[in-house]
Amino acid sequence: MKILITGTSKGIGKAIAQKFLASGHTVTGIDVLPPAFSHANFSHVTADIACGDLPDFAPDVLINNAGVQDSGNDIDVNLKGTIRVTEKYLTYMPKSVVFIASASASTGAEFPAYAASKGGMVSYMKNVALRAAEWGGTANSVSPGGVTTALNDRVMNDEKLWAQIMDETPLKKWASPEEIAEWVYFIAVVNKSMTAQDILIDNGEAARAKFIW
């Protein structure tokens, strides 16, 4: 299948792209950064989802991963940019649309604009699911809690902050980008009947919902 993923140059998006490529799919990535890897079945478009030119492309699967955190532009990029991308590619009637949201979409336990952007994304996902059902497509979101990406180096590399975070995390660990990619692959490819659902993958964080930074 033809897969379109935003934010493929690092972190979760990179892991998702590599999972789909390893599974035999053709992947197009969109990112403001240059590509982080090369592969015979991978093409990269350098663009800003909020305002850049988006390629004309008919994906079987659209994965909205690109985003920023505590940037001053969280609403413009995470929510408005994601809507902009999705509305363009919905015209091609993809089989599946997956949104990478956040545990903060339901707990609110993070930077205010970031939490709002991800909460809005989950609500928008449900709107997309209703429309995609007209052609048999699905739309769902994945809401990770802590993930071991460079974005979180500030707390992962601080023993005191990390200890506080683990006190708030019942399973005493964070997910890896590769684990999130496995969830996304299942939802986008294996799943045929689940739609309009947000999947929380947070090692139990939401049971306590205390944000530490």
N, C-alpha and C positions, 0 to 999 in steps of 0.2 A: 504493500500500500504506500501511498504518498503521504508523508507526514510533514506538517508544518509546525515548528516549535519556535516560540519567541524566547529570547534570553538564553542562548545556547553556548555562550563563551566561557561560562564558569558555573560552579555550584550545581544546583539541582537540574537546571536546564541542560548543562553539558552531560550529566549522567543520564538524563532521559534520552537525549539524542543518541548517545552511545548504546543504550539498551535497545532502541529501535533498530539501529544499524546492525547490531549483533544478531538481531532476530530476522534480518533479511529485508528490511524496509528501506525505502528511499526517503531521505530526510533533507528538508530545507530549513535552515536556521536563520532567524532574524535577530540581530543584536547591535547595540551601539558600538560594541567593541569588535576588534578583528577576531577571526575564527581562532579557537584554541587548539584545534586538531584538524587533520585532513583524513578523508576517507573517500573511496571511489564513488560511494552512493550518497555523499554529503555535499550540499552546496550552501554557501553562506551569503546572506544579504546584510550589508551594514546599513542599518536604519534605526531611527528612533520611533518607537511605536506610537508616541504621543503626537508627532508632527512630521515624521519623515515619509518619503515615498515608499509605499508597500508594493511588493511584486504582485503581478497578476498571476494567480496560481490557483489550481483547483485541488485542494487537499482532501484526502479521505478522512484524515484526522487532524484536528487543530488543537494544539496544546498551548494555552496561554500561561507562560511562566515568567516572562520578563517583569521586573519590578524593582523598586527602590525602597529604602527604609530610612525614615527620619531625614529626608533630603530637602524638605521644603516644597517638594513637588509630588508627594506621594499620591494625592488624589488625581492629579493630572496624568501621571504615568500609570499607576497601578489600576485605577478605576477607569478614567476616561480613555487612556491609551488602550486598555484591554477591550473596552467597548468598541473603540474605533477599529481595532483589528478584527474582532469577532464579526461585526456587522458587515465588513468587507467580504469575509470569506464564507459567511452564512449563505450568501447568494449562490454559492457552489454546492450547497446542500451536503455538507460533510456527514459521514457516518457517525462521528463522535467528536464532541468538543469537551476538553478537560481544562479546568482552571486550577492553578496552584494558588490557593488562598492562604490562610494562616489560622492557627488555633485562636489567635486574637480576634478573629471574626466573630467568635461566639463568646469569648471570655472578656474581651476588651482590655486585656492586661498587657498593653504595650504602648508605644508612642501613639498619641491620639489620632493624628491624621492617618497613620499606617493602619491602625485598627479599623478606622472608619472606611478606608479604601478597600480593605479585605472583606469587611462586613458587606459593603456595597457589592463587591464582586460575587459573593455567595447569593445575594438576592437577585442579581442580574443573571447568574447561572440558571436559576429556576425559571426566569423569563425565557431564556434561550431554550431550555429543555421543552417548554410548552410549544414553542414554535418549531423546533427541530423534529418533534414527534409527528408533525404533518408529513414528513418524508421518511419516517422510521428511524431518525437519528436520535442519539442520546446526548445529554449534557450533564456533567457532574463536576464536582470540585473535590480536591484533596486539600485538607488543612493540616499541614505539619505543625508540630510544636517546635522544640529545638532541633536543629539539624547541624551536623558537623561540617559547616562550610566556612570559608575564610571570612564571610560576613560577620561571623560570631567569634572571631579570634579574640576580641577584646575580653570576653568573659571566659572563653575556653582556656586562655593562657593565664588567667588570674586565679590562683589557687583558692583564695578566699571567696571570690564571687562564684567560682565553680562549685565549691562546697555548698554555698547557699542554694544554688540552682538544683543540685542533687537532692537537697533536703526537700525541695518542692516537687520532685519528680519521683513518683512511687517506684518505677522500674529502674531508677538509678542509672539511666543512660539517655543518650540522644540518638535519633535515627541518622543513618548515613544518607548522603545523596542517592547512592545506589539503591537503598531500600525504598526510598520515595519513588524512584524510577520504576521499580517493580510494581508498586501500587498503581502508578499511572498506566503502565502497560496493560495490567489486568483490566482496569476500568475502561481503557480506550479500545482494546482489541478482544479480550476474552469475554468481557461483559456484553450482553445483548439485551438485558431486561431491566437493569437499574438505570433510572434517570431522575434528574432533579434532586440529587442527594449530595450532601457534603460529608466526606469521610475524614474523621478526626484521627490523626496519627501522632500522638503526643506523649507516649509513655506514661500516661496518667496525669499530665500536668493540669488538665482542666479541672481535676478534682480539687485542686488548691488555688490555681489561677493567681499566683503572685509573681509579677514580672520583676526580674532582677537584671540590672545592667551596670 
